[in-house]
Amino acid sequence: MTEPSGDVWSGLLFNAGLVAERAPLDQVIAEHTSSLEEGASLGPLLVPDTSLAAVDRGVSSLGVGPIDVGVIGTTGAGSIASLAERSYENVTIVGAHSTLRDLDDQAGNVRRVAAAARTLPYEISIWVGLPETPGWESGAEEIEMEGLNAAVHAAGALGVTQMSYLVELDCPFVVADSSAAPIDLASTVLGLVDQTAPVPGWPTDDDAVRVRRRLRGVWVS
């Protein structure tokens, strides 16, 4: 994978190694911290909420912390609220992800996530996963109104459609799967912003600022 360079891309790549469960926890942590020393484009380590304590212990045993983590919720809005009661010495929670589960009332589901998010420190980003089902537009609109970030999948035409809709709303988002190369996503988002065909390659620094206003992160593993 070709990685971007420059401060504007700082934190773009979210490490989804633990979400994919392709390697032992200690190995993922060690590789993550090693990569952090090599490039500024790497963002948080994504951690399922059920594994937070284990990651905290793993970072401690390796002596490499604290590290920034993004928490992947497994129980909807409740998993966001529960973070307010947790405290760890070796991980710093910088973001939390919650996928909408109430498909009949997606806007209401977003409001519940937003209410849970208000119990957390302001600096924690909230990524709300849009479902790939009818009615996702109402969820997207409510995410923008609540000042949260959306999370979409890149695969297929619907991913581009959702990203296009979010660009029109001026709603920031992350791409919550590793099926597309970050360089392709960056050029796609720039094309959506400019309403032009994507130009292969990393956007220039001037264009990158406009891309990062919308594209806040990309899962990689």
HELIX and SHEET records of a PDB file:
HELIX    1   1 ASP A    7  TRP A    9  5                                   3    
HELIX    2   2 GLY A   17  ALA A   20  1                                   4    
HELIX    3   3 LEU A   25  GLU A   38  1                                  14    
HELIX    4   4 ASP A   49  SER A   51  5                                   3    
HELIX    5   5 LEU A   52  LEU A   62  1                                  11    
HELIX    6   6 ALA A   77  SER A   82  1                                   6    
HELIX    7   7 LEU A   83  GLU A   85  5                                   3    
HELIX    8   8 GLN A  106  ALA A  117  1                                  12    
HELIX    9   9 TRP A  136  GLU A  146  1                                  11    
HELIX   10  10 GLY A  156  LEU A  169  1                                  14    
HELIX   11  11 PRO A  182  ASP A  194  1                                  13    
HELIX   12  12 ASP A  205  ARG A  214  1                                  10    
SHEET    1   A 9 LEU A  13  ASN A  15  0                                        
SHEET    2   A 9 LEU A  42  PRO A  48  1                                        
SHEET    3   A 9 ILE A  67  ILE A  72  1                                        
SHEET    4   A 9 VAL A  91  THR A  99  1                                        
SHEET    5   A 9 SER A 125  GLY A 129  1                                        
SHEET    6   A 9 ASN A 149  VAL A 152  1                                        
SHEET    7   A 9 PHE A 173  VAL A 175  1                                        
SHEET    8   A 9 LEU A 215  VAL A 220  1                                        
SHEET    9   A 9 LEU A  13  ASN A  15  1                                        
END                                                                             
